[in-house]
Amino acid sequence: MHAFFSTTPFYRESILAILRIIIGLLLIYHGYEVFDATTMKGYLEWDDFKSPLGAF
């Protein structure tokens, strides 16, 4: 308990590494749909992407 309230870093490198891994996995998960043609064609049906530049 004493180490928890001390001013020394408390596993700072490990916590940052875990956060970076989690954020990286979330970015991969949400960025993967760009490479799925059926999902992207579904997005082109939305009203926001009805312009000719939406298919670009």
PyMOL Python script that loads the backbone (N, CA, C, O; Angstrom):
from pymol import cmd

cmd.read_pdbstr("""\
ATOM      1  N   MET A   1       0.822  -1.187   0.000  1.00  0.00           N
ATOM      2  CA  MET A   1       0.000   0.000   0.000  1.00  0.00           C
ATOM      3  C   MET A   1       0.864   1.248   0.000  1.00  0.00           C
ATOM      4  O   MET A   1       0.486   2.276  -0.562  1.00  0.00           O
ATOM      5  N   HIS A   2       2.022   1.153   0.632  1.00  0.00           N
ATOM      6  CA  HIS A   2       2.914   2.302   0.697  1.00  0.00           C
ATOM      7  C   HIS A   2       3.432   2.663  -0.693  1.00  0.00           C
ATOM      8  O   HIS A   2       3.579   3.845  -1.003  1.00  0.00           O
ATOM      9  N   ALA A   3       3.710   1.673  -1.532  1.00  0.00           N
ATOM     10  CA  ALA A   3       4.214   1.940  -2.876  1.00  0.00           C
ATOM     11  C   ALA A   3       3.148   2.586  -3.754  1.00  0.00           C
ATOM     12  O   ALA A   3       3.477   3.304  -4.698  1.00  0.00           O
ATOM     13  N   PHE A   4       1.895   2.342  -3.458  1.00  0.00           N
ATOM     14  CA  PHE A   4       0.815   2.906  -4.264  1.00  0.00           C
ATOM     15  C   PHE A   4       0.732   4.423  -4.107  1.00  0.00           C
ATOM     16  O   PHE A   4       0.412   5.120  -5.070  1.00  0.00           O
ATOM     17  N   PHE A   5       1.012   4.943  -2.925  1.00  0.00           N
ATOM     18  CA  PHE A   5       0.933   6.370  -2.661  1.00  0.00           C
ATOM     19  C   PHE A   5       2.275   7.085  -2.773  1.00  0.00           C
ATOM     20  O   PHE A   5       2.363   8.261  -2.417  1.00  0.00           O
ATOM     21  N   SER A   6       3.297   6.434  -3.243  1.00  0.00           N
ATOM     22  CA  SER A   6       4.601   7.080  -3.373  1.00  0.00           C
ATOM     23  C   SER A   6       4.633   7.925  -4.650  1.00  0.00           C
ATOM     24  O   SER A   6       3.738   7.827  -5.490  1.00  0.00           O
ATOM     25  N   THR A   7       5.662   8.746  -4.786  1.00  0.00           N
ATOM     26  CA  THR A   7       5.778   9.636  -5.942  1.00  0.00           C
ATOM     27  C   THR A   7       6.534   8.989  -7.098  1.00  0.00           C
ATOM     28  O   THR A   7       6.660   9.597  -8.161  1.00  0.00           O
ATOM     29  N   THR A   8       7.035   7.784  -6.919  1.00  0.00           N
ATOM     30  CA  THR A   8       7.738   7.102  -8.007  1.00  0.00           C
ATOM     31  C   THR A   8       6.722   6.568  -9.011  1.00  0.00           C
ATOM     32  O   THR A   8       5.589   6.257  -8.644  1.00  0.00           O
ATOM     33  N   PRO A   9       7.124   6.460 -10.279  1.00  0.00           N
ATOM     34  CA  PRO A   9       6.181   5.950 -11.285  1.00  0.00           C
ATOM     35  C   PRO A   9       5.731   4.532 -10.965  1.00  0.00           C
ATOM     36  O   PRO A   9       6.544   3.688 -10.587  1.00  0.00           O
ATOM     37  N   PHE A  10       4.471   4.278 -11.111  1.00  0.00           N
ATOM     38  CA  PHE A  10       3.867   3.001 -10.768  1.00  0.00           C
ATOM     39  C   PHE A  10       3.590   2.225 -12.051  1.00  0.00           C
ATOM     40  O   PHE A  10       2.494   2.303 -12.605  1.00  0.00           O
ATOM     41  N   TYR A  11       4.581   1.478 -12.519  1.00  0.00           N
ATOM     42  CA  TYR A  11       4.472   0.684 -13.746  1.00  0.00           C
ATOM     43  C   TYR A  11       4.042   1.529 -14.942  1.00  0.00           C
ATOM     44  O   TYR A  11       3.203   1.100 -15.734  1.00  0.00           O
ATOM     45  N   ARG A  12       4.604   2.713 -15.077  1.00  0.00           N
ATOM     46  CA  ARG A  12       4.208   3.642 -16.122  1.00  0.00           C
ATOM     47  C   ARG A  12       4.446   3.070 -17.513  1.00  0.00           C
ATOM     48  O   ARG A  12       3.584   3.193 -18.384  1.00  0.00           O
ATOM     49  N   GLU A  13       5.594   2.451 -17.736  1.00  0.00           N
ATOM     50  CA  GLU A  13       5.901   1.908 -19.054  1.00  0.00           C
ATOM     51  C   GLU A  13       4.955   0.775 -19.426  1.00  0.00           C
ATOM     52  O   GLU A  13       4.525   0.674 -20.576  1.00  0.00           O
ATOM     53  N   SER A  14       4.634  -0.063 -18.476  1.00  0.00           N
ATOM     54  CA  SER A  14       3.741  -1.192 -18.742  1.00  0.00           C
ATOM     55  C   SER A  14       2.326  -0.718 -19.057  1.00  0.00           C
ATOM     56  O   SER A  14       1.681  -1.231 -19.972  1.00  0.00           O
ATOM     57  N   ILE A  15       1.855   0.248 -18.307  1.00  0.00           N
ATOM     58  CA  ILE A  15       0.512   0.772 -18.538  1.00  0.00           C
ATOM     59  C   ILE A  15       0.435   1.456 -19.891  1.00  0.00           C
ATOM     60  O   ILE A  15      -0.544   1.278 -20.616  1.00  0.00           O
ATOM     61  N   LEU A  16       1.447   2.234 -20.245  1.00  0.00           N
ATOM     62  CA  LEU A  16       1.456   2.894 -21.552  1.00  0.00           C
ATOM     63  C   LEU A  16       1.524   1.884 -22.687  1.00  0.00           C
ATOM     64  O   LEU A  16       0.888   2.077 -23.723  1.00  0.00           O
ATOM     65  N   ALA A  17       2.276   0.824 -22.508  1.00  0.00           N
ATOM     66  CA  ALA A  17       2.358  -0.214 -23.539  1.00  0.00           C
ATOM     67  C   ALA A  17       1.011  -0.899 -23.726  1.00  0.00           C
ATOM     68  O   ALA A  17       0.597  -1.149 -24.859  1.00  0.00           O
ATOM     69  N   ILE A  18       0.335  -1.201 -22.649  1.00  0.00           N
ATOM     70  CA  ILE A  18      -0.979  -1.843 -22.740  1.00  0.00           C
ATOM     71  C   ILE A  18      -1.981  -0.915 -23.424  1.00  0.00           C
ATOM     72  O   ILE A  18      -2.760  -1.361 -24.267  1.00  0.00           O
ATOM     73  N   LEU A  19      -1.969   0.361 -23.071  1.00  0.00           N
ATOM     74  CA  LEU A  19      -2.868   1.321 -23.711  1.00  0.00           C
ATOM     75  C   LEU A  19      -2.575   1.456 -25.202  1.00  0.00           C
ATOM     76  O   LEU A  19      -3.500   1.533 -26.009  1.00  0.00           O
ATOM     77  N   ARG A  20      -1.315   1.484 -25.567  1.00  0.00           N
ATOM     78  CA  ARG A  20      -0.952   1.584 -26.985  1.00  0.00           C
ATOM     79  C   ARG A  20      -1.398   0.354 -27.757  1.00  0.00           C
ATOM     80  O   ARG A  20      -1.852   0.471 -28.895  1.00  0.00           O
ATOM     81  N   ILE A  21      -1.278  -0.808 -27.163  1.00  0.00           N
ATOM     82  CA  ILE A  21      -1.714  -2.037 -27.827  1.00  0.00           C
ATOM     83  C   ILE A  21      -3.229  -2.039 -28.007  1.00  0.00           C
ATOM     84  O   ILE A  21      -3.728  -2.395 -29.074  1.00  0.00           O
ATOM     85  N   ILE A  22      -3.954  -1.647 -26.975  1.00  0.00           N
ATOM     86  CA  ILE A  22      -5.417  -1.615 -27.063  1.00  0.00           C
ATOM     87  C   ILE A  22      -5.870  -0.620 -28.113  1.00  0.00           C
ATOM     88  O   ILE A  22      -6.746  -0.933 -28.920  1.00  0.00           O
ATOM     89  N   ILE A  23      -5.288   0.579 -28.119  1.00  0.00           N
ATOM     90  CA  ILE A  23      -5.671   1.591 -29.105  1.00  0.00           C
ATOM     91  C   ILE A  23      -5.292   1.134 -30.509  1.00  0.00           C
ATOM     92  O   ILE A  23      -6.043   1.373 -31.455  1.00  0.00           O
ATOM     93  N   GLY A  24      -4.155   0.491 -30.660  1.00  0.00           N
ATOM     94  CA  GLY A  24      -3.754  -0.026 -31.961  1.00  0.00           C
ATOM     95  C   GLY A  24      -4.712  -1.084 -32.471  1.00  0.00           C
ATOM     96  O   GLY A  24      -5.051  -1.090 -33.655  1.00  0.00           O
ATOM     97  N   LEU A  25      -5.151  -1.973 -31.605  1.00  0.00           N
ATOM     98  CA  LEU A  25      -6.117  -3.003 -32.005  1.00  0.00           C
ATOM     99  C   LEU A  25      -7.458  -2.379 -32.381  1.00  0.00           C
ATOM    100  O   LEU A  25      -8.109  -2.832 -33.322  1.00  0.00           O
ATOM    101  N   LEU A  26      -7.872  -1.350 -31.658  1.00  0.00           N
ATOM    102  CA  LEU A  26      -9.116  -0.663 -32.010  1.00  0.00           C
ATOM    103  C   LEU A  26      -8.999   0.038 -33.364  1.00  0.00           C
ATOM    104  O   LEU A  26      -9.950   0.026 -34.146  1.00  0.00           O
ATOM    105  N   LEU A  27      -7.861   0.641 -33.648  1.00  0.00           N
ATOM    106  CA  LEU A  27      -7.659   1.277 -34.946  1.00  0.00           C
ATOM    107  C   LEU A  27      -7.667   0.255 -36.077  1.00  0.00           C
ATOM    108  O   LEU A  27      -8.224   0.515 -37.143  1.00  0.00           O
ATOM    109  N   ILE A  28      -7.059  -0.890 -35.854  1.00  0.00           N
ATOM    110  CA  ILE A  28      -7.066  -1.946 -36.869  1.00  0.00           C
ATOM    111  C   ILE A  28      -8.495  -2.450 -37.084  1.00  0.00           C
ATOM    112  O   ILE A  28      -8.920  -2.655 -38.222  1.00  0.00           O
ATOM    113  N   TYR A  29      -9.223  -2.647 -36.004  1.00  0.00           N
ATOM    114  CA  TYR A  29     -10.592  -3.154 -36.105  1.00  0.00           C
ATOM    115  C   TYR A  29     -11.487  -2.190 -36.891  1.00  0.00           C
ATOM    116  O   TYR A  29     -12.244  -2.619 -37.761  1.00  0.00           O
ATOM    117  N   HIS A  30     -11.405  -0.909 -36.592  1.00  0.00           N
ATOM    118  CA  HIS A  30     -12.263   0.064 -37.256  1.00  0.00           C
ATOM    119  C   HIS A  30     -11.739   0.465 -38.628  1.00  0.00           C
ATOM    120  O   HIS A  30     -12.509   0.972 -39.444  1.00  0.00           O
ATOM    121  N   GLY A  31     -10.484   0.262 -38.903  1.00  0.00           N
ATOM    122  CA  GLY A  31      -9.942   0.588 -40.209  1.00  0.00           C
ATOM    123  C   GLY A  31     -10.040  -0.552 -41.191  1.00  0.00           C
ATOM    124  O   GLY A  31      -9.853  -0.346 -42.390  1.00  0.00           O
ATOM    125  N   TYR A  32     -10.326  -1.746 -40.721  1.00  0.00           N
ATOM    126  CA  TYR A  32     -10.388  -2.923 -41.590  1.00  0.00           C
ATOM    127  C   TYR A  32     -11.555  -2.848 -42.575  1.00  0.00           C
ATOM    128  O   TYR A  32     -11.471  -3.408 -43.668  1.00  0.00           O
ATOM    129  N   GLU A  33     -12.632  -2.171 -42.208  1.00  0.00           N
ATOM    130  CA  GLU A  33     -13.800  -2.117 -43.073  1.00  0.00           C
ATOM    131  C   GLU A  33     -13.553  -1.310 -44.346  1.00  0.00           C
ATOM    132  O   GLU A  33     -14.338  -1.408 -45.289  1.00  0.00           O
ATOM    133  N   VAL A  34     -12.513  -0.539 -44.398  1.00  0.00           N
ATOM    134  CA  VAL A  34     -12.174   0.201 -45.616  1.00  0.00           C
ATOM    135  C   VAL A  34     -11.824  -0.771 -46.736  1.00  0.00           C
ATOM    136  O   VAL A  34     -12.046  -0.464 -47.908  1.00  0.00           O
ATOM    137  N   PHE A  35     -11.289  -1.923 -46.400  1.00  0.00           N
ATOM    138  CA  PHE A  35     -10.871  -2.900 -47.396  1.00  0.00           C
ATOM    139  C   PHE A  35     -11.970  -3.910 -47.738  1.00  0.00           C
ATOM    140  O   PHE A  35     -11.752  -4.798 -48.562  1.00  0.00           O
ATOM    141  N   ASP A  36     -13.132  -3.786 -47.124  1.00  0.00           N
ATOM    142  CA  ASP A  36     -14.255  -4.667 -47.422  1.00  0.00           C
ATOM    143  C   ASP A  36     -15.166  -3.967 -48.427  1.00  0.00           C
ATOM    144  O   ASP A  36     -15.799  -2.962 -48.103  1.00  0.00           O
ATOM    145  N   ALA A  37     -15.232  -4.498 -49.642  1.00  0.00           N
ATOM    146  CA  ALA A  37     -15.959  -3.833 -50.731  1.00  0.00           C
ATOM    147  C   ALA A  37     -17.457  -3.760 -50.457  1.00  0.00           C
ATOM    148  O   ALA A  37     -18.084  -2.752 -50.784  1.00  0.00           O
ATOM    149  N   THR A  38     -18.045  -4.791 -49.872  1.00  0.00           N
ATOM    150  CA  THR A  38     -19.490  -4.765 -49.640  1.00  0.00           C
ATOM    151  C   THR A  38     -19.869  -3.731 -48.585  1.00  0.00           C
ATOM    152  O   THR A  38     -20.905  -3.077 -48.706  1.00  0.00           O
ATOM    153  N   THR A  39     -19.061  -3.581 -47.573  1.00  0.00           N
ATOM    154  CA  THR A  39     -19.331  -2.567 -46.552  1.00  0.00           C
ATOM    155  C   THR A  39     -19.205  -1.166 -47.129  1.00  0.00           C
ATOM    156  O   THR A  39     -20.026  -0.297 -46.835  1.00  0.00           O
ATOM    157  N   MET A  40     -18.193  -0.940 -47.941  1.00  0.00           N
ATOM    158  CA  MET A  40     -18.001   0.386 -48.534  1.00  0.00           C
ATOM    159  C   MET A  40     -19.121   0.714 -49.516  1.00  0.00           C
ATOM    160  O   MET A  40     -19.549   1.866 -49.589  1.00  0.00           O
ATOM    161  N   LYS A  41     -19.606  -0.268 -50.272  1.00  0.00           N
ATOM    162  CA  LYS A  41     -20.738  -0.029 -51.163  1.00  0.00           C
ATOM    163  C   LYS A  41     -21.995   0.298 -50.356  1.00  0.00           C
ATOM    164  O   LYS A  41     -22.825   1.091 -50.801  1.00  0.00           O
ATOM    165  N   GLY A  42     -22.139  -0.290 -49.205  1.00  0.00           N
ATOM    166  CA  GLY A  42     -23.259   0.039 -48.325  1.00  0.00           C
ATOM    167  C   GLY A  42     -23.178   1.470 -47.832  1.00  0.00           C
ATOM    168  O   GLY A  42     -24.207   2.131 -47.691  1.00  0.00           O
ATOM    169  N   TYR A  43     -21.983   1.961 -47.568  1.00  0.00           N
ATOM    170  CA  TYR A  43     -21.822   3.347 -47.137  1.00  0.00           C
ATOM    171  C   TYR A  43     -22.151   4.326 -48.251  1.00  0.00           C
ATOM    172  O   TYR A  43     -22.603   5.437 -47.976  1.00  0.00           O
ATOM    173  N   LEU A  44     -21.933   3.938 -49.506  1.00  0.00           N
ATOM    174  CA  LEU A  44     -22.238   4.828 -50.625  1.00  0.00           C
ATOM    175  C   LEU A  44     -23.729   5.058 -50.790  1.00  0.00           C
ATOM    176  O   LEU A  44     -24.134   5.994 -51.480  1.00  0.00           O
ATOM    177  N   GLU A  45     -24.552   4.228 -50.174  1.00  0.00           N
ATOM    178  CA  GLU A  45     -25.998   4.406 -50.242  1.00  0.00           C
ATOM    179  C   GLU A  45     -26.500   5.441 -49.250  1.00  0.00           C
ATOM    180  O   GLU A  45     -27.662   5.841 -49.317  1.00  0.00           O
ATOM    181  N   TRP A  46     -25.655   5.880 -48.335  1.00  0.00           N
ATOM    182  CA  TRP A  46     -26.063   6.898 -47.381  1.00  0.00           C
ATOM    183  C   TRP A  46     -26.232   8.230 -48.100  1.00  0.00           C
ATOM    184  O   TRP A  46     -25.604   8.461 -49.133  1.00  0.00           O
ATOM    185  N   ASP A  47     -27.064   9.096 -47.567  1.00  0.00           N
ATOM    186  CA  ASP A  47     -27.324  10.393 -48.196  1.00  0.00           C
ATOM    187  C   ASP A  47     -26.120  11.308 -48.172  1.00  0.00           C
ATOM    188  O   ASP A  47     -25.965  12.147 -49.059  1.00  0.00           O
ATOM    189  N   ASP A  48     -25.271  11.167 -47.182  1.00  0.00           N
ATOM    190  CA  ASP A  48     -24.095  12.040 -47.082  1.00  0.00           C
ATOM    191  C   ASP A  48     -23.095  11.790 -48.195  1.00  0.00           C
ATOM    192  O   ASP A  48     -22.312  12.683 -48.518  1.00  0.00           O
ATOM    193  N   PHE A  49     -23.094  10.603 -48.794  1.00  0.00           N
ATOM    194  CA  PHE A  49     -22.108  10.245 -49.800  1.00  0.00           C
ATOM    195  C   PHE A  49     -22.721  10.133 -51.189  1.00  0.00           C
ATOM    196  O   PHE A  49     -22.178   9.427 -52.039  1.00  0.00           O
ATOM    197  N   LYS A  50     -23.834  10.807 -51.443  1.00  0.00           N
ATOM    198  CA  LYS A  50     -24.512  10.717 -52.739  1.00  0.00           C
ATOM    199  C   LYS A  50     -23.804  11.538 -53.817  1.00  0.00           C
ATOM    200  O   LYS A  50     -24.135  11.391 -54.994  1.00  0.00           O
ATOM    201  N   SER A  51     -22.872  12.370 -53.475  1.00  0.00           N
ATOM    202  CA  SER A  51     -22.176  13.171 -54.479  1.00  0.00           C
ATOM    203  C   SER A  51     -21.258  12.270 -55.312  1.00  0.00           C
ATOM    204  O   SER A  51     -20.932  11.164 -54.880  1.00  0.00           O
ATOM    205  N   PRO A  52     -20.834  12.726 -56.504  1.00  0.00           N
ATOM    206  CA  PRO A  52     -19.957  11.896 -57.325  1.00  0.00           C
ATOM    207  C   PRO A  52     -18.592  11.650 -56.673  1.00  0.00           C
ATOM    208  O   PRO A  52     -17.899  10.702 -57.042  1.00  0.00           O
ATOM    209  N   LEU A  53     -18.204  12.473 -55.730  1.00  0.00           N
ATOM    210  CA  LEU A  53     -16.917  12.291 -55.068  1.00  0.00           C
ATOM    211  C   LEU A  53     -16.970  11.198 -53.999  1.00  0.00           C
ATOM    212  O   LEU A  53     -15.929  10.796 -53.479  1.00  0.00           O
ATOM    213  N   GLY A  54     -18.164  10.715 -53.665  1.00  0.00           N
ATOM    214  CA  GLY A  54     -18.282   9.680 -52.654  1.00  0.00           C
ATOM    215  C   GLY A  54     -17.642   8.367 -53.083  1.00  0.00           C
ATOM    216  O   GLY A  54     -17.101   7.638 -52.252  1.00  0.00           O
ATOM    217  N   ALA A  55     -17.700   8.064 -54.375  1.00  0.00           N
ATOM    218  CA  ALA A  55     -17.119   6.820 -54.870  1.00  0.00           C
ATOM    219  C   ALA A  55     -15.617   6.924 -55.068  1.00  0.00           C
ATOM    220  O   ALA A  55     -14.953   5.914 -55.298  1.00  0.00           O
ATOM    221  N   PHE A  56     -15.074   8.125 -54.981  1.00  0.00           N
ATOM    222  CA  PHE A  56     -13.641   8.312 -55.159  1.00  0.00           C
ATOM    223  C   PHE A  56     -12.923   7.688 -53.998  1.00  0.00           C
ATOM    224  O   PHE A  56     -11.694   7.727 -53.939  1.00  0.00           O
TER     225      PHE A  56
END
""", "prot")
cmd.dss("prot")
cmd.show_as("cartoon", "prot")
cmd.util.cbc("prot")
cmd.orient("prot")
